[in-house]
């Protein structure tokens, strides 16, 4: 083998390069597994944190909404209680008004007052019905607190809306209370006015029935006094009007009995004499009886009279006269005898002006009073009991 010129053999121990020269690829590294787990864990933590935050936010939001709801519901419930009490009061007053109207017999109550009470009762019933409609509204309940945040958010929105509705109901209820109170006050005033009109009319009613018995008239006066004291429209007020109406009926009934007893040809004269006697003793309640013989007199042209009186209230007396007093009316002697009897009756107003312990003193007082009133005929008591002392006559001038 020939060797090229200039060829130098490599020294011993050298290297022989391969026929193809190139760079070798770097060795491959397997990814570490813990990095994936870390990223997954971080993702889980992030999701868990978000869910926890949502749960806490939803729970706190619900608690706040529920607290507002409970407070609003309690306020509304309190308003309902107040309105219910006012409505019950109005309903009770309206019931009493109805009874009062039913009790009215037409004898004493002013028709205008009755009409006003009727109108007030209608208004009160309307106010009561409006209040009852609100009271019938059911109050919602928050219910059980949900567990999950999505349920909590929905429940919070629901009870917030319910709280708004409760606030609206509370406002309406609050407006009803003064309306009910006004209706109740107006109805009460109208009812008291009815009683007042009846009590006021009792006096003129008594004057229109002068022949009624004293006991019936006294009962009428007492009933009118009780009715005038009424300040609330309740069962007692209804009872007061009923008692007054009954008393008025008794006045009429007793007068009819009295007039029946006085019927006959002397009736007109008897009533004239009774009116004359009443004119001499204003303020004294007088009742009259007529008989053929009174106090052992009345026949053969004689006249008789007898008076019974009471020292207690009110000033009252019963005068009994013989028919002959009416038969001889208006003779001076008849007028003088009536004046003597009135002197006994009016003594209830002048108890301390004379000695009432003896019959003689009592008769002298009545005689003195008749003389003081200008009735000088001996039938004034002088013929039967003698002339009274001047001191009695002077004292009698103070008894009117």
C-alpha positions as CSV (number, residue, x, y, z in Angstrom):
1,X,0.0,0.0,0.0
2,X,1.3,3.3,-1.0
3,X,1.4,6.2,1.4
4,X,0.5,9.7,0.3
5,X,3.4,12.1,0.2
6,X,3.7,14.1,3.4
7,X,1.6,11.8,5.3
8,X,2.4,11.6,8.9
9,X,1.1,8.7,10.8
10,X,-0.7,9.5,14.0
11,X,1.1,8.9,17.1
12,X,0.4,5.8,19.1
13,X,-2.4,6.2,21.5
14,X,-4.3,8.7,19.3
15,X,-7.9,8.6,18.5
16,X,-9.6,7.7,15.3
17,X,-12.6,9.8,14.5
18,X,-15.7,8.0,13.3
19,X,-16.7,8.4,9.7
20,X,-19.9,10.5,10.8
21,X,-19.5,13.3,13.2
22,X,-22.7,14.7,15.0
23,X,-24.0,15.9,18.5
24,X,-25.9,13.4,20.7
25,X,-29.5,14.4,22.1
26,X,-29.8,15.3,25.8
27,X,-31.2,12.6,28.0
28,X,-35.0,12.7,28.6
29,X,-36.4,13.6,32.2
30,X,-39.7,12.1,33.5
31,X,-42.0,14.9,35.0
32,X,-42.5,14.8,38.7
33,X,-45.9,13.6,39.9
34,X,-46.2,15.9,43.0
35,X,-46.6,19.0,40.9
36,X,-49.9,17.7,39.4
37,X,-51.2,16.9,42.8
38,X,-50.3,20.4,44.0
39,X,-52.1,22.1,41.3
40,X,-55.2,19.9,41.8
41,X,-55.1,20.6,45.5
42,X,-54.9,24.3,44.9
43,X,-58.0,24.1,42.6
44,X,-59.9,22.2,45.2
45,X,-59.0,24.6,47.9
46,X,-60.0,27.5,45.7
47,X,-63.4,26.0,44.9
48,X,-63.9,25.1,48.5
49,X,-63.1,28.6,49.6
50,X,-65.5,30.1,47.2
51,X,-68.3,27.8,48.3
52,X,-67.5,28.5,51.9
53,X,-67.6,32.2,51.3
54,X,-70.9,31.9,49.5
55,X,-72.3,29.7,52.3
56,X,-71.2,32.2,55.0
57,X,-72.5,35.2,53.0
58,X,-75.8,33.5,52.3
59,X,-76.2,32.4,56.0
60,X,-75.4,35.9,57.3
61,X,-77.7,37.5,54.8
62,X,-80.5,35.2,55.7
63,X,-80.0,35.9,59.4
64,X,-80.3,39.6,58.8
65,X,-83.3,39.2,56.6
66,X,-84.9,36.9,59.1
67,X,-84.3,39.4,62.0
68,X,-85.9,42.2,60.0
69,X,-88.8,39.9,59.1
70,X,-89.3,38.9,62.7
71,X,-89.2,42.5,64.0
72,X,-91.7,43.6,61.3
73,X,-94.0,40.6,62.0
74,X,-93.9,41.4,65.8
75,X,-94.8,45.0,65.1
76,X,-97.6,44.0,62.8
77,X,-98.9,41.5,65.3
78,X,-98.9,44.2,68.0
79,X,-100.8,46.5,65.6
80,X,-103.3,43.8,65.0
81,X,-103.8,43.3,68.7
82,X,-104.5,47.0,69.2
83,X,-106.8,47.2,66.2
84,X,-108.7,44.1,67.4
85,X,-109.3,45.7,70.8
86,X,-110.5,48.9,69.1
87,X,-112.7,46.9,66.7
88,X,-114.2,44.9,69.6
89,X,-115.0,48.1,71.4
90,X,-116.7,49.6,68.4
91,X,-118.7,46.4,67.8
92,X,-119.8,46.4,71.5
93,X,-120.8,50.0,71.3
94,X,-122.7,49.4,68.1
95,X,-124.5,46.5,69.7
96,X,-125.6,48.7,72.6
97,X,-126.7,51.4,70.0
98,X,-128.9,48.8,68.3
99,X,-130.4,47.9,71.6
100,X,-130.9,51.5,72.5
101,X,-132.8,52.1,69.3
102,X,-134.9,49.0,69.9
103,X,-135.7,50.2,73.4
104,X,-137.0,53.6,72.2
105,X,-140.7,53.6,72.4
106,X,-141.2,57.0,70.9
107,X,-142.4,58.6,74.1
108,X,-139.4,60.7,75.1
109,X,-136.5,60.4,72.6
110,X,-136.0,63.3,70.2
111,X,-136.4,62.0,66.6
112,X,-133.4,64.0,65.4
113,X,-131.2,62.4,68.1
114,X,-132.5,59.0,67.1
115,X,-131.7,59.6,63.5
116,X,-128.2,60.8,64.4
117,X,-127.6,57.6,66.4
118,X,-128.8,55.4,63.5
119,X,-126.4,57.1,61.2
120,X,-123.5,56.9,63.6
121,X,-124.2,53.2,64.1
122,X,-124.0,52.6,60.3
123,X,-120.6,54.4,60.2
124,X,-119.3,52.4,63.1
125,X,-120.3,49.1,61.6
126,X,-118.5,50.1,58.4
127,X,-115.3,51.0,60.3
128,X,-115.5,47.7,62.1
129,X,-115.9,45.7,58.9
130,X,-112.9,47.5,57.3
131,X,-110.8,46.7,60.3
132,X,-111.9,43.1,60.4
133,X,-110.9,42.7,56.7
134,X,-107.3,43.7,57.7
135,X,-107.4,41.5,60.8
136,X,-108.3,38.5,58.6
137,X,-105.0,38.9,56.7
138,X,-102.8,35.8,57.6
139,X,-99.4,36.7,58.8
140,X,-96.6,34.8,56.9
141,X,-94.0,32.7,58.7
142,X,-90.2,32.8,57.9
143,X,-90.1,29.0,58.1
144,X,-87.1,26.8,58.8
145,X,-83.7,28.2,57.8
146,X,-82.4,26.3,54.7
147,X,-79.1,24.5,54.7
148,X,-77.4,25.4,51.4
149,X,-76.4,28.8,50.1
150,X,-78.5,28.7,47.0
151,X,-81.6,27.9,49.2
152,X,-80.5,30.6,51.6
153,X,-80.3,33.3,48.9
154,X,-83.8,32.4,47.6
155,X,-85.3,32.3,51.1
156,X,-83.7,35.6,52.0
157,X,-85.3,37.2,49.0
158,X,-88.7,35.6,49.9
159,X,-88.8,36.8,53.5
160,X,-87.6,40.3,52.4
161,X,-90.6,40.6,50.2
162,X,-92.9,39.2,52.9
163,X,-91.4,41.8,55.3
164,X,-92.3,44.6,52.8
165,X,-95.9,43.2,52.7
166,X,-96.0,43.2,56.5
167,X,-94.9,46.8,56.6
168,X,-97.7,47.8,54.3
169,X,-100.2,45.9,56.4
170,X,-98.8,47.5,59.6
171,X,-99.3,51.0,58.1
172,X,-102.9,50.2,57.1
173,X,-103.5,48.8,60.6
174,X,-102.0,51.9,62.2
175,X,-104.4,54.0,60.2
176,X,-107.4,52.0,61.3
177,X,-106.9,52.6,65.0
178,X,-107.8,56.4,65.0
179,X,-110.6,55.7,62.5
180,X,-112.1,53.1,64.9
181,X,-111.6,55.4,68.0
182,X,-113.3,58.2,66.1
183,X,-116.2,56.0,65.1
184,X,-116.6,54.7,68.7
185,X,-116.5,58.2,70.2
186,X,-119.1,59.5,67.7
187,X,-121.4,56.6,68.3
188,X,-121.1,57.0,72.1
189,X,-121.8,60.7,71.8
190,X,-124.9,60.0,69.7
191,X,-126.1,57.4,72.2
192,X,-125.6,59.7,75.1
193,X,-127.4,62.4,73.2
194,X,-130.4,60.0,72.8
195,X,-130.4,59.4,76.6
196,X,-130.0,63.1,77.2
197,X,-132.9,64.0,75.0
198,X,-135.1,61.5,76.8
199,X,-134.1,62.7,80.2
200,X,-134.7,66.3,79.2
201,X,-138.1,65.5,77.7
202,X,-139.2,63.8,81.0
203,X,-139.9,67.2,82.6
204,X,-142.3,68.3,79.9
205,X,-143.7,64.8,79.7
206,X,-144.5,65.1,83.4
207,X,-146.1,68.5,82.8
208,X,-148.3,66.9,80.1
209,X,-149.6,64.3,82.5
210,X,-150.4,66.2,85.7
211,X,-153.0,63.7,86.9
212,X,-150.5,60.9,87.1
213,X,-149.8,59.4,90.5
214,X,-147.0,60.8,92.6
215,X,-145.2,57.5,92.8
216,X,-145.2,57.2,89.0
217,X,-143.9,60.8,88.6
218,X,-141.2,60.2,91.2
219,X,-140.1,57.1,89.3
220,X,-140.0,59.1,86.1
221,X,-137.8,61.8,87.7
222,X,-135.4,59.2,89.2
223,X,-135.1,57.4,85.9
224,X,-134.5,60.6,84.1
225,X,-131.8,61.5,86.6
226,X,-130.1,58.2,86.0
227,X,-130.3,58.5,82.3
228,X,-128.7,61.9,82.4
229,X,-125.7,60.6,84.2
230,X,-124.8,58.1,81.5
231,X,-121.3,58.7,80.0
232,X,-120.8,55.5,78.0
233,X,-122.9,53.6,75.6
234,X,-123.2,50.2,77.1
235,X,-125.7,47.8,78.7
236,X,-126.2,50.2,81.7
237,X,-127.1,53.0,79.3
238,X,-129.6,50.7,77.5
239,X,-131.1,49.7,80.9
240,X,-131.3,53.4,81.9
241,X,-133.4,54.2,78.8
242,X,-135.5,51.1,79.3
243,X,-136.2,52.2,82.9
244,X,-137.1,55.7,81.7
245,X,-139.4,54.4,79.0
246,X,-141.1,52.1,81.5
247,X,-141.5,55.0,84.0
248,X,-143.0,57.2,81.3
249,X,-145.4,54.3,80.5
250,X,-146.4,54.1,84.2
251,X,-147.1,57.8,84.2
252,X,-149.5,57.5,81.3
253,X,-151.1,54.4,82.8
254,X,-151.6,56.0,86.3
255,X,-153.0,59.1,84.8
256,X,-155.5,57.1,82.8
257,X,-156.6,55.5,86.1
258,X,-156.9,58.8,87.8
259,X,-158.9,60.4,85.0
260,X,-161.2,57.4,84.9
261,X,-161.9,57.9,88.6
262,X,-162.6,61.6,88.1
263,X,-164.8,61.0,85.1
264,X,-168.3,62.4,85.2
265,X,-170.0,65.8,85.2
266,X,-167.5,67.3,87.8
267,X,-164.3,66.2,86.0
268,X,-163.6,69.5,84.3
269,X,-164.1,71.4,87.5
270,X,-162.0,69.0,89.5
271,X,-159.1,69.4,87.1
272,X,-159.5,73.2,87.3
273,X,-159.3,73.0,91.1
274,X,-156.2,70.8,90.9
275,X,-154.5,73.3,88.6
276,X,-155.4,76.1,91.0
277,X,-153.9,74.2,93.9
278,X,-150.7,73.5,92.0
279,X,-150.3,77.2,91.2
280,X,-150.3,78.0,94.9
281,X,-147.5,75.5,95.7
282,X,-144.9,75.5,92.9
283,X,-142.3,72.8,93.4
284,X,-144.5,70.6,95.4
285,X,-145.7,67.4,93.8
286,X,-149.4,67.2,94.3
287,X,-151.8,64.2,93.9
288,X,-155.5,64.5,94.3
289,X,-158.3,62.2,95.3
290,X,-162.0,63.0,95.3
291,X,-164.7,61.4,97.4
292,X,-168.3,62.2,98.5
293,X,-167.3,62.5,102.1
294,X,-163.8,63.6,103.3
295,X,-162.8,64.1,106.9
296,X,-166.5,63.7,107.9
297,X,-167.7,66.5,105.7
298,X,-169.1,66.9,102.3
299,X,-172.8,66.4,102.7
300,X,-175.5,69.1,103.3
301,X,-173.4,71.8,101.7
302,X,-170.4,71.2,103.9
303,X,-166.9,70.7,102.4
304,X,-164.1,68.5,103.6
305,X,-160.4,68.2,102.9
306,X,-157.5,66.1,104.1
307,X,-153.8,66.3,103.2
308,X,-151.0,63.8,103.7
309,X,-147.5,65.0,103.2
310,X,-144.0,63.6,103.4
311,X,-140.9,65.3,104.9
312,X,-138.5,63.4,102.7
313,X,-137.5,64.2,99.2
314,X,-139.1,65.1,96.9
315,X,-141.6,67.6,98.3
316,X,-144.9,65.8,97.8
317,X,-148.4,65.5,99.2
318,X,-151.8,64.0,98.5
319,X,-154.8,66.2,98.9
320,X,-158.2,64.6,99.2
321,X,-161.3,66.8,98.6
322,X,-165.0,66.2,98.9
323,X,-167.1,66.4,95.7
324,X,-168.9,69.4,97.3
325,X,-165.7,71.5,96.8
326,X,-166.1,71.1,93.1
327,X,-169.8,71.6,93.3
328,X,-169.4,75.0,94.9
329,X,-166.5,76.1,92.9
330,X,-165.4,78.9,92.3
331,X,-167.0,80.3,95.5
332,X,-164.7,82.0,97.9
333,X,-165.3,79.4,100.6
334,X,-164.3,76.7,98.2
335,X,-161.1,78.5,97.2
336,X,-160.3,79.2,100.8
337,X,-160.6,75.5,101.8
338,X,-158.4,74.4,99.0
339,X,-155.8,77.1,100.1
340,X,-155.9,75.7,103.6
341,X,-155.1,72.2,102.3
342,X,-152.3,73.5,100.1
343,X,-151.0,75.2,103.3
344,X,-150.5,71.7,104.7
345,X,-148.9,70.5,101.5
346,X,-146.4,73.3,101.1
347,X,-145.3,72.9,104.7
348,X,-142.8,70.3,103.4
349,X,-140.8,73.3,102.1
350,X,-141.0,75.2,105.4
351,X,-140.6,72.5,108.0
352,X,-138.6,74.8,110.4
353,X,-141.1,77.7,110.3
354,X,-143.7,76.3,112.8
355,X,-144.3,73.7,115.5
356,X,-145.4,70.5,113.8
357,X,-145.6,68.5,117.0
358,X,-149.3,69.2,117.7
359,X,-152.4,68.9,115.6
360,X,-153.6,72.3,116.7
361,X,-150.3,73.9,115.7
362,X,-150.4,72.2,112.3
363,X,-154.0,73.4,111.6
364,X,-153.1,76.9,112.7
365,X,-150.2,77.0,110.4
366,X,-152.3,75.9,107.3
367,X,-154.9,78.5,108.3
368,X,-152.2,81.2,108.6
369,X,-150.8,80.3,105.3
370,X,-154.2,80.6,103.6
371,X,-154.7,84.0,105.2
372,X,-151.2,85.1,104.1
373,X,-152.1,84.1,100.5
374,X,-155.2,86.4,100.7
375,X,-158.0,83.9,101.3
376,X,-160.0,85.4,104.0
377,X,-163.2,83.4,103.9
378,X,-163.7,81.5,107.2
379,X,-163.4,78.2,105.2
380,X,-159.6,78.9,105.3
381,X,-159.6,77.1,108.6
382,X,-160.7,79.9,111.0
383,X,-164.2,78.5,111.2
384,X,-162.9,75.0,112.1
385,X,-159.7,75.8,114.1
386,X,-159.9,79.4,115.2
387,X,-157.8,82.4,114.2
388,X,-154.0,81.6,114.1
389,X,-151.5,83.8,116.0
390,X,-150.0,86.7,114.1
391,X,-146.5,85.1,114.4
392,X,-147.7,82.2,112.3
393,X,-149.2,84.5,109.6
394,X,-145.9,86.5,109.5
395,X,-143.9,83.3,109.2
396,X,-146.2,82.0,106.5
397,X,-145.2,84.9,104.2
398,X,-141.8,83.3,104.0
399,X,-143.2,80.0,102.8
400,X,-143.8,80.1,99.1
